[in-house]
Amino acid sequence: MIAYLVFTDDDQTSEPAVLQAYTNAFAEHPEMAAAGGPIRIAWESPPPKWLIEYIGQAKMFPILGLLDVHDEFHLDPKGFFFGGNMAIRREVLFQVGGFNPDLISDIYLGDGEVGLYQKLWQRKMLIGYVPEALMYNYIPPQRMTVDFFRRRWANEGAAEMYARYHHGIPDRLRLCKHAAAITARSSKRWLGAILLRGRTDRRSVDVQMDAARTQSQVKYLIRLMFNQELRSLVLKKDWLNEPYVQA
């Protein structure tokens, strides 16, 4: 029996035909290893003007889970999905070792579903996009703030450091040099973010988000220097077939 696993988030709803859409797509495209579908935004209250202007006409906006990029089925060796709306063949998920770790509470750990679909890329597995598998992501007022954007982009910075050192962690000196280089390159941006804090024009939001991302990178590198458990977690490749033993 061929098994498919479908994933979504607890703040989403779906169209009734989602499971059938994925089932049909896998049946019609046996070469497809995994697939994603569109996620549209459902506002729980009217969003502020700055947010609507910031999103603009974007078809993809990861901060709020928006993904609506194709009108027809699309199959691609460099395809991707968001964890809030995806399906994957069970044997493929176990073959590649499952998801990488992601955000746990307020602790930034790894690159989650991004790491998963990159594992598929490395193995030249095809990823589909199924437009009929439509889901809606509900956005509460607390996510319609610059503060939420900063936190979300801080997670992005941590995920970037995880991905960089997932296949090998250098000694502390090299990690320290990397942290120092980011600090030297970003210090003006960090100061600008302090001065612009709370402003919602596009440039100000971009500066605040970038500062949060690079500060998070430095904090992650410092943790990677001294936290042996984090180092073990970053280096672990298989999260389904091998037990995780804390260092």
C-alpha positions in Angstrom: 0.0 0.0 0.0 1.4 3.4 -1.0 1.0 5.9 1.8 1.1 9.7 1.6 1.4 12.1 4.6 -0.3 15.5 4.5 0.8 18.3 6.8 -0.9 21.5 7.8 -0.8 24.0 10.8 -3.2 24.4 13.6 -4.2 27.9 12.5 -5.3 26.8 9.1 -8.4 25.5 7.4 -8.7 23.8 4.1 -11.0 23.3 1.1 -12.9 20.0 1.3 -11.1 18.6 -1.8 -7.5 19.0 -0.5 -6.9 15.3 0.3 -8.5 14.2 -3.0 -6.4 16.7 -4.9 -3.2 15.3 -3.4 -4.3 11.7 -3.9 -5.1 12.5 -7.6 -1.8 14.3 -8.1 0.3 11.4 -6.7 -1.7 8.9 -8.7 -1.3 10.8 -11.9 2.4 11.6 -11.3 4.1 8.5 -9.8 7.5 10.2 -10.3 6.4 13.0 -7.8 8.1 12.6 -4.4 6.3 15.4 -2.6 3.9 18.4 -3.3 2.6 21.6 -1.9 -0.5 23.6 -2.4 -1.6 27.2 -2.2 -2.1 29.0 1.1 -4.1 32.2 1.1 -4.4 34.7 3.9 -7.6 35.0 6.0 -7.5 38.1 8.2 -9.1 37.7 11.6 -9.5 41.5 11.7 -8.9 44.3 9.2 -5.1 44.5 8.6 -3.3 47.9 8.9 -2.7 49.8 5.8 1.1 49.5 6.0 0.9 45.7 6.0 -1.3 45.6 2.9 1.1 48.0 1.1 4.1 45.9 2.3 2.7 42.7 0.8 1.5 44.4 -2.3 0.9 42.0 -5.2 3.2 39.3 -3.9 2.2 35.7 -4.7 4.5 34.4 -2.0 5.0 36.0 1.5 6.6 33.5 3.9 6.2 35.7 7.0 2.5 35.2 6.9 2.5 31.8 5.1 1.1 33.2 1.8 1.8 30.9 -1.2 -0.2 31.2 -4.4 2.3 30.9 -7.3 0.8 28.7 -10.0 -2.7 28.4 -11.5 -2.0 24.9 -12.9 -0.2 21.8 -11.7 3.5 22.3 -11.8 6.3 19.7 -11.3 9.8 20.8 -10.7 13.2 19.4 -9.5 13.6 22.7 -7.6 10.0 22.8 -6.4 9.2 23.8 -2.8 6.4 23.9 -0.3 5.4 25.5 2.9 5.0 23.2 5.9 1.4 24.5 6.4 0.3 22.8 3.2 2.3 19.9 1.9 2.2 16.2 1.2 5.0 13.7 0.8 5.3 10.0 0.1 5.8 8.2 3.5 8.8 6.2 2.2 10.4 9.3 0.9 10.1 11.1 4.2 11.8 8.2 6.0 14.4 7.8 3.3 15.6 11.4 3.7 15.4 11.4 7.5 12.4 13.6 8.0 12.1 17.3 8.7 15.0 19.2 10.1 14.3 20.8 13.5 12.5 24.1 13.4 11.3 26.8 15.9 10.5 25.3 19.3 8.8 27.9 21.5 11.0 30.9 21.3 14.2 28.9 20.6 15.5 29.1 17.1 17.0 25.7 16.1 16.9 24.8 12.4 15.4 25.2 8.9 12.4 22.8 9.1 10.6 22.2 5.9 13.2 24.2 3.9 15.8 21.7 4.9 13.4 18.9 3.9 12.8 20.0 0.4 16.4 20.8 -0.1 17.1 17.1 0.8 14.8 16.2 -2.1 16.6 18.6 -4.4 19.9 16.9 -3.5 18.4 13.6 -4.5 16.9 15.0 -7.7 13.4 14.2 -6.5 10.5 16.0 -8.1 8.2 18.3 -6.1 4.7 19.2 -7.4 2.5 22.2 -6.9 -1.2 21.2 -6.7 -3.5 24.4 -7.0 -6.6 22.5 -6.1 -5.1 21.7 -2.6 -6.1 25.1 -1.2 -5.7 26.0 2.4 -6.3 29.3 4.4 -3.9 30.7 7.0 -5.7 32.7 9.7 -3.8 35.8 10.7 -4.7 37.3 14.2 -3.9 40.9 15.0 -0.7 40.0 16.9 0.9 38.9 13.7 0.0 42.1 11.9 2.9 44.0 13.7 6.5 44.9 12.9 7.5 43.2 16.1 6.1 39.9 14.8 8.0 40.4 11.5 11.2 41.0 13.5 10.7 37.8 15.4 9.9 35.8 12.3 13.0 37.1 10.5 15.2 36.4 13.6 14.1 32.8 13.1 15.2 33.1 9.4 18.7 34.2 10.6 19.0 31.2 12.9 17.9 28.8 10.2 20.6 30.2 7.9 23.3 29.4 10.4 21.9 26.0 10.9 22.0 25.3 7.2 25.5 26.6 6.8 26.9 24.4 9.5 24.6 21.4 9.3 27.3 19.3 7.5 30.2 20.3 9.6 31.0 22.7 12.5 34.4 24.4 12.6 36.4 25.2 15.7 35.4 28.0 18.0 37.9 30.4 16.5 36.3 30.2 13.1 32.8 30.5 14.5 34.0 33.6 16.5 35.5 35.1 13.3 32.2 34.5 11.5 30.2 36.2 14.3 32.7 39.2 14.3 32.3 39.6 10.5 28.5 39.7 10.7 28.7 42.2 13.6 31.1 44.5 11.7 29.0 44.3 8.5 25.7 44.9 10.3 26.5 47.3 13.2 25.2 50.4 11.3 22.1 48.5 10.4 21.6 47.6 14.1 21.8 51.2 15.1 19.4 52.2 12.3 16.9 49.7 13.6 17.0 51.2 17.0 16.4 54.7 15.6 13.6 53.4 13.3 11.9 51.1 15.8 8.1 51.3 15.5 8.1 52.9 12.1 6.1 51.1 9.4 7.2 52.5 6.0 8.8 49.8 3.9 12.5 50.9 4.3 12.1 51.1 8.1 10.5 47.7 8.3 13.2 46.2 6.1 16.0 47.7 8.3 14.3 46.4 11.5 13.9 42.9 10.0 17.4 42.7 8.6 18.8 43.8 12.0 16.8 41.0 13.7 18.0 38.5 11.3 21.7 39.3 11.6 21.6 39.7 15.4 20.0 36.3 15.6 22.8 34.9 13.4 25.4 36.2 15.9 23.5 34.8 18.9 23.2 31.4 17.2 26.9 31.3 16.5 27.7 32.1 20.1 25.4 29.3 21.2 27.1 27.0 18.7 30.5 27.7 20.2 29.5 26.6 23.7 26.4 24.5 23.7 27.3 20.9 23.0 23.7 19.8 22.8 23.0 22.4 20.1 26.1 21.2 18.2 24.8 17.6 18.3 21.4 18.7 17.1 22.8 20.7 14.2 24.9 17.8 13.0 22.2 15.2 13.2 21.0 14.1 9.7 18.2 11.6 10.4 15.3 12.4 12.7 13.2 9.4 11.9 15.4 6.3 11.8 17.9 7.1 14.4 17.3 8.0 18.1 18.4 11.4 19.3 20.7 11.2 22.3 21.4 14.4 24.2 25.0 15.2 24.6 
